[in-house]
Amino acid sequence: MKKALILGGGFAGVQAAIELQKKNIFEVTLISNRDFLYLYPISIWIPTREKSFDDVKVSLAEISAAFRFKAVTDNVVKINSADRKVICTNKTFDYDYLLVAIGADKMQHKGQENTLSICGKPEISLEIRDAIDSLIQKGNGKIAIGFGGNPKDKSAVRGGPAFELMFNLHNLLKKEKVRDRFELTFFASMESPGERMGPKSLIMIDSMFKSYKIEKRFGKKIKIFEPKGIVFEDDSLLESDLTIFIPASTGHSVLKESDLPLTESGFIKIDKNCQVTGADNVYAIGDTAAIEGPEWKAKQGHIAEMMGKVAVHNIIMKESGCDKLKSYIEHINILCIMDTGNGAAFIFRNDKKALAIPMPGFGHWVKKGWGKYTKLTKLGIIPRIPGL
């Protein structure tokens, strides 16, 4: 039986492992630097205490038991595709097919140690929670939330969680009856953050900023993050007792020590079939890959899962000698339920339309339902609905 090796235990890697093992023709091994799948889309509720840390984790041991693949906790050190080997801290693995899904690193800004990120290491969500608790106990404060961009790869941005956390924080402070004692400011280096979601989404978000009395600081590059605020390129200062910042992604550091082709921003070059350029048995999926598509394209969890499915399909086709390959590019879209703490909005964009549909009240519970649904399907307890 041939060996399929998957690097990364996020949405892309886990979905690829599940899809591969369904065929029962490979010995499937998944390597992750942590022993759980972390559901980033619902981690926004850890800081507001609507979810515990354990609520947002799914054990890789339980997932692998349900779908009969091997899960190994280890750190990838180097990929040597020429020799079909992956060197990890504790062991070296060989393979017949390799799927790289190790995610990405974060761009670094001066003074970034003075910020916390909801899209960083999972444990940071607990630090954000405790910092918010401390300010609420104090009774007042200034909180700034924002995200950055990568000029070399505009798809490598995560803005949605920043909007969601800000709106949920507003509603938490309102619930605690201290909202009027807090200054909330949203910041971003681009002129129109969120515009890749479409014009209707921009209008809706701007309306919410006004309704929630959230200040905006857009269109200025960050010079330095200081312990008590953010200094922008024009030397203006945004004072902040707590700065939450989601930096844009850049290529994973492990790739620098590997022999795979990389873009200028450090992501793996792939073709439309998710196959790595110049490597007939290596595929890259999710945030670690350089994706093509429309100008507004963005890397999201469902895109990572879709790429995992496409890559597995093409591996199976190759093994069977069939040329009916699939392309990930035709499936590129933006899809999310943007939670606001007391409702949500359904956001969708593809090459034909861009939607922003308000979901007052019930939308909040729809997204929570998605979290439960995702956990249950990943554990094989309930079947997955096609397309969801």
C-alpha positions as CSV (number, residue, x, y, z in Angstrom):
1,M,0.0,0.0,0.0
2,K,1.4,3.4,-1.0
3,K,2.1,6.1,1.6
4,A,0.4,9.4,1.6
5,L,1.9,11.9,4.0
6,I,0.0,15.1,5.1
7,L,1.8,17.9,6.8
8,G,-0.5,20.1,8.9
9,G,-3.5,19.5,11.2
10,G,-5.7,22.5,10.2
11,F,-8.8,22.5,7.9
12,A,-6.8,21.6,4.8
13,G,-4.8,18.8,6.2
14,V,-7.6,17.2,8.2
15,Q,-10.0,17.3,5.2
16,A,-7.3,15.8,2.9
17,A,-6.7,12.9,5.4
18,I,-10.4,12.2,5.7
19,E,-10.9,12.2,1.9
20,L,-7.8,10.0,1.3
21,Q,-8.7,7.4,3.8
22,K,-12.2,7.1,2.4
23,K,-10.6,5.4,-0.7
24,N,-8.8,2.9,1.5
25,I,-5.9,2.6,-1.0
26,F,-3.3,4.6,0.9
27,E,-1.5,4.3,4.2
28,V,-2.3,7.8,5.4
29,T,-0.3,9.7,8.0
30,L,-1.0,13.2,9.2
31,I,1.7,15.2,11.1
32,S,0.7,18.2,13.2
33,N,2.6,20.3,15.7
34,R,-0.5,20.1,18.0
35,D,-2.8,17.3,18.9
36,F,-6.0,19.0,18.0
37,L,-7.8,20.7,15.2
38,Y,-8.5,24.3,16.2
39,L,-11.8,25.8,14.9
40,Y,-10.6,29.4,14.4
41,P,-13.9,30.7,13.0
42,I,-15.6,30.2,16.5
43,S,-12.5,31.2,18.5
44,I,-13.9,34.8,18.5
45,W,-16.1,33.7,21.4
46,I,-13.3,32.7,23.7
47,P,-12.4,36.3,24.6
48,T,-16.1,37.0,25.4
49,R,-16.5,33.8,27.4
50,E,-19.2,32.4,25.2
51,K,-16.9,29.5,24.4
52,S,-14.3,27.7,26.5
53,F,-10.9,26.8,24.9
54,D,-11.9,23.1,24.9
55,D,-15.1,24.0,23.0
56,V,-13.0,25.2,20.1
57,K,-10.7,22.1,19.9
58,V,-11.3,18.8,18.2
59,S,-8.9,16.0,19.2
60,L,-6.9,14.7,16.2
61,A,-6.7,11.3,17.9
62,E,-10.5,11.1,17.9
63,I,-10.7,12.3,14.3
64,S,-8.1,9.8,13.1
65,A,-9.8,7.0,15.0
66,A,-13.1,7.8,13.3
67,F,-11.6,8.0,9.8
68,R,-8.8,5.4,10.3
69,F,-5.7,7.5,9.5
70,K,-2.6,7.9,11.6
71,A,-2.1,11.2,13.5
72,V,1.4,12.1,14.7
73,T,2.3,15.0,16.9
74,D,5.7,16.4,15.7
75,N,7.3,19.4,14.3
76,V,8.3,19.5,10.6
77,V,11.9,20.7,10.2
78,K,12.6,20.2,6.5
79,I,10.9,19.0,3.3
80,N,13.2,17.2,0.9
81,S,11.0,16.4,-2.1
82,A,14.0,15.2,-4.2
83,D,14.4,12.3,-1.9
84,R,10.7,12.0,-0.9
85,K,11.5,12.6,2.7
86,V,10.2,14.9,5.4
87,I,12.5,15.5,8.4
88,C,10.7,16.1,11.7
89,T,12.0,16.7,15.2
90,N,11.6,13.1,16.3
91,K,11.5,11.1,13.1
92,T,12.1,11.2,9.3
93,F,9.2,10.1,7.2
94,D,9.2,8.9,3.6
95,Y,6.2,9.0,1.2
96,D,4.8,8.3,-2.2
97,Y,2.5,11.3,-2.1
98,L,3.0,14.4,0.0
99,L,0.3,17.0,0.8
100,V,1.7,20.2,2.3
101,A,-0.8,22.0,4.5
102,I,1.4,23.5,7.2
103,G,-0.3,26.9,7.0
104,A,1.7,30.1,7.1
105,D,3.7,32.4,9.3
106,K,2.7,36.0,10.2
107,M,4.3,39.1,8.9
108,Q,6.2,41.0,11.6
109,H,5.8,44.6,12.5
110,K,7.9,46.7,14.9
111,G,6.7,46.3,18.4
112,Q,4.3,43.5,17.5
113,E,5.0,41.9,20.9
114,N,2.8,44.6,22.3
115,T,-0.3,43.2,20.6
116,L,-2.4,40.0,20.8
117,S,-3.9,38.2,17.8
118,I,-7.1,36.2,17.7
119,C,-5.6,34.4,14.6
120,G,-2.3,33.6,16.2
121,K,-1.4,30.6,18.4
122,P,-4.6,29.2,19.9
123,E,-3.6,29.9,23.5
124,I,-3.4,33.7,22.7
125,S,-7.2,33.7,22.7
126,L,-7.0,33.1,26.5
127,E,-4.7,36.1,26.9
128,I,-7.2,38.3,25.1
129,R,-10.0,37.0,27.3
130,D,-8.0,37.8,30.5
131,A,-7.0,41.2,29.2
132,I,-10.6,42.1,28.4
133,D,-11.7,40.8,31.8
134,S,-9.1,43.0,33.5
135,L,-10.3,46.1,31.7
136,I,-14.0,45.3,32.5
137,Q,-13.0,44.9,36.1
138,K,-11.2,48.2,36.0
139,G,-14.4,49.8,34.6
140,N,-13.0,51.7,31.6
141,G,-10.4,51.5,28.8
142,K,-9.3,52.0,25.2
143,I,-9.3,49.0,22.9
144,A,-8.0,48.9,19.3
145,I,-8.6,46.0,17.0
146,G,-7.3,45.8,13.4
147,F,-5.6,43.8,10.8
148,G,-2.7,44.2,8.3
149,G,-2.1,43.4,4.6
150,N,0.7,41.7,2.6
151,P,1.5,43.9,-0.4
152,K,3.2,40.9,-2.1
153,D,0.1,38.7,-1.8
154,K,-3.2,40.4,-1.1
155,S,-5.0,37.1,-0.6
156,A,-3.0,36.5,2.6
157,V,-5.1,38.6,4.8
158,R,-7.5,37.8,7.7
159,G,-10.0,40.6,8.3
160,G,-13.2,38.9,9.1
161,P,-12.3,37.7,12.7
162,A,-11.2,41.3,13.5
163,F,-14.6,42.7,12.6
164,E,-16.4,39.9,14.4
165,L,-14.3,40.3,17.6
166,M,-14.9,44.0,17.6
167,F,-18.7,43.7,17.2
168,N,-18.9,40.9,19.9
169,L,-16.8,43.0,22.2
170,H,-19.1,45.9,21.8
171,N,-22.1,43.7,22.8
172,L,-20.2,42.2,25.7
173,L,-19.4,45.7,27.1
174,K,-23.0,46.7,26.6
175,K,-24.2,43.6,28.4
176,E,-21.8,44.5,31.3
177,K,-23.3,48.0,31.3
178,V,-19.9,49.7,30.8
179,R,-19.9,50.3,27.0
180,D,-20.1,54.1,27.5
181,R,-16.8,54.0,29.5
182,F,-14.8,52.4,26.7
183,E,-13.3,53.8,23.5
184,L,-13.3,51.2,20.7
185,T,-11.3,51.9,17.5
186,F,-10.9,49.7,14.4
187,F,-7.7,50.2,12.4
188,A,-6.3,49.0,9.1
189,S,-3.6,50.1,6.8
190,M,-5.8,49.9,3.7
191,E,-8.3,52.6,2.8
192,S,-11.3,50.3,2.6
193,P,-10.8,47.2,4.8
194,G,-13.2,44.5,3.9
195,E,-13.8,45.6,0.4
196,R,-12.9,42.2,-1.1
197,M,-16.2,41.0,0.4
198,G,-18.0,43.3,-1.9
199,P,-19.6,46.8,-1.9
200,K,-22.7,45.8,0.0
201,S,-20.6,44.3,2.8
202,L,-18.6,47.6,3.1
203,I,-21.8,49.6,3.4
204,M,-23.2,47.2,6.1
205,I,-19.9,47.2,8.1
206,D,-19.7,51.0,8.0
207,S,-23.3,51.3,9.2
208,M,-22.5,49.0,12.1
209,F,-19.4,51.1,13.0
210,K,-21.6,54.2,13.2
211,S,-24.4,52.4,15.1
212,Y,-22.0,50.9,17.6
213,K,-20.0,54.2,17.9
214,I,-16.8,52.5,16.9
215,E,-14.1,54.9,15.7
216,K,-12.1,54.2,12.5
217,R,-8.4,54.7,11.6
218,F,-7.9,53.6,8.0
219,G,-5.4,54.1,5.3
220,K,-2.3,54.6,7.4
221,K,0.6,52.2,7.6
222,I,1.8,51.2,11.1
223,K,5.1,52.5,12.2
224,I,5.3,50.8,15.5
225,F,3.2,49.2,18.2
226,E,3.9,50.6,21.6
227,P,2.7,49.3,25.0
228,K,0.1,52.1,25.2
229,G,-0.9,52.5,21.6
230,I,-0.1,52.5,17.9
231,V,2.1,55.0,16.1
232,F,1.2,55.4,12.4
233,E,3.4,56.5,9.5
234,D,2.4,60.2,10.0
235,D,3.5,59.9,13.6
236,S,-0.1,60.1,14.8
237,L,-0.8,58.1,17.9
238,L,-3.8,55.9,18.6
239,E,-3.9,55.3,22.4
240,S,-4.8,51.8,23.5
241,D,-4.9,49.9,26.7
242,L,-5.3,46.7,24.7
243,T,-4.3,46.3,21.0
244,I,-5.6,43.2,19.1
245,F,-4.0,42.9,15.7
246,I,-4.2,40.2,13.0
247,P,-1.1,40.5,10.8
248,A,-1.2,39.3,7.2
249,S,0.3,35.9,6.4
250,T,3.7,35.1,4.8
251,G,5.4,31.9,3.8
252,H,6.0,29.3,6.5
253,S,9.6,29.4,7.8
254,V,10.0,25.6,7.2
255,L,9.7,26.2,3.5
256,K,12.9,28.3,3.5
257,E,14.8,25.1,4.4
258,S,13.0,23.0,1.8
259,D,13.4,22.4,-1.9
260,L,9.9,23.4,-3.1
261,P,9.4,26.4,-5.5
262,L,8.2,29.5,-3.7
263,T,6.7,32.8,-4.6
264,E,8.3,36.2,-3.6
265,S,6.1,36.1,-0.5
266,G,7.2,32.6,0.4
267,F,4.1,30.6,-0.5
268,I,4.4,27.3,-2.5
269,K,3.8,27.6,-6.3
270,I,1.1,25.3,-7.5
271,D,-0.9,24.7,-10.7
272,K,-4.7,24.7,-10.9
273,N,-4.8,21.1,-9.7
274,C,-3.0,21.9,-6.4
275,Q,0.1,20.1,-7.7
276,V,3.4,21.8,-6.8
277,T,5.2,23.1,-9.8
278,G,7.9,20.7,-10.9
279,A,7.0,18.0,-8.4
280,D,4.7,15.3,-9.7
281,N,3.9,13.7,-6.3
282,V,3.7,16.8,-4.1
283,Y,0.6,18.9,-3.5
284,A,0.1,22.1,-1.5
285,I,-3.2,23.2,-0.1
286,G,-4.6,25.8,2.2
287,D,-2.8,28.9,3.5
288,T,0.7,27.5,2.6
289,A,-0.1,27.6,-1.2
290,A,0.0,30.6,-3.5
291,I,-3.5,30.7,-5.0
292,E,-4.7,32.2,-8.3
293,G,-8.1,33.7,-9.0
294,P,-9.9,37.0,-9.0
295,E,-8.4,40.2,-7.5
296,W,-10.7,39.8,-4.4
297,K,-9.7,36.2,-3.6
298,A,-8.9,35.4,0.0
299,K,-7.7,32.4,1.9
300,Q,-10.4,31.0,4.2
301,G,-11.1,27.7,5.9
302,H,-13.6,26.4,3.4
303,I,-11.2,27.2,0.6
304,A,-8.5,25.1,2.4
305,E,-11.0,22.2,2.7
306,M,-12.0,22.5,-0.9
307,M,-8.3,22.4,-2.0
308,G,-7.8,19.3,0.1
309,K,-10.7,17.6,-1.7
310,V,-9.4,18.7,-5.1
311,A,-5.9,17.5,-4.4
312,V,-7.1,14.1,-3.2
313,H,-9.3,13.7,-6.3
314,N,-6.4,14.4,-8.5
315,I,-4.1,12.0,-6.7
316,I,-6.8,9.3,-7.1
317,M,-7.1,10.1,-10.8
318,K,-3.4,9.9,-11.2
319,E,-3.2,6.5,-9.5
320,S,-6.0,5.2,-11.7
321,G,-4.5,6.5,-14.9
322,C,-7.4,8.9,-15.5
323,D,-6.9,12.4,-16.7
324,K,-10.2,13.8,-15.3
325,L,-8.6,16.3,-13.0
326,K,-10.2,19.0,-11.0
327,S,-9.2,22.7,-10.6
328,Y,-9.5,24.6,-7.4
329,I,-9.7,28.0,-9.2
330,E,-13.2,27.6,-10.4
331,H,-14.4,27.1,-6.8
332,I,-12.8,30.3,-5.4
333,N,-15.3,32.4,-3.5
334,I,-15.7,34.3,-0.2
335,L,-18.1,32.7,2.2
336,C,-18.7,33.5,5.8
337,I,-21.3,34.1,8.5
338,M,-20.0,37.3,10.1
339,D,-21.1,37.2,13.7
340,T,-21.9,40.4,15.6
341,G,-22.7,39.0,19.0
342,N,-26.4,39.7,18.7
343,G,-26.9,38.6,15.2
344,A,-24.9,38.0,12.0
345,A,-24.7,38.6,8.3
346,F,-24.4,36.1,5.5
347,I,-21.5,37.2,3.2
348,F,-20.9,35.6,-0.2
349,R,-19.0,36.6,-3.3
350,N,-18.0,34.8,-6.5
351,D,-17.3,36.0,-10.0
352,K,-21.0,36.6,-10.6
353,K,-22.4,38.2,-7.5
354,A,-21.6,39.7,-4.1
355,L,-24.1,39.3,-1.3
356,A,-24.4,40.7,2.2
357,I,-27.6,39.6,3.9
358,P,-28.4,40.7,7.5
359,M,-29.3,37.9,9.9
360,P,-30.5,39.8,13.0
361,G,-30.8,37.8,16.2
362,F,-30.9,34.3,14.8
363,G,-27.7,34.6,12.8
364,H,-25.6,34.4,16.0
365,W,-27.2,31.0,16.7
366,V,-26.7,29.9,13.1
367,K,-23.0,30.4,13.4
368,K,-22.9,28.6,16.8
369,G,-24.8,25.8,15.1
370,W,-22.1,25.7,12.4
371,G,-19.5,25.2,15.1
372,K,-21.3,22.2,16.6
373,Y,-22.0,20.8,13.1
374,T,-18.3,21.0,12.2
375,K,-17.2,19.2,15.3
376,L,-19.7,16.4,14.8
377,T,-18.8,15.9,11.2
378,K,-15.1,16.0,11.9
379,L,-15.6,13.2,14.4
380,G,-17.7,11.2,12.0
381,I,-20.7,11.3,14.3
382,I,-23.0,12.8,11.7
383,P,-22.5,12.8,7.9
384,R,-21.4,16.0,6.2
385,I,-23.9,17.8,4.0
386,P,-22.4,18.1,0.4
387,G,-21.1,21.7,0.0
388,L,-21.2,22.6,3.7
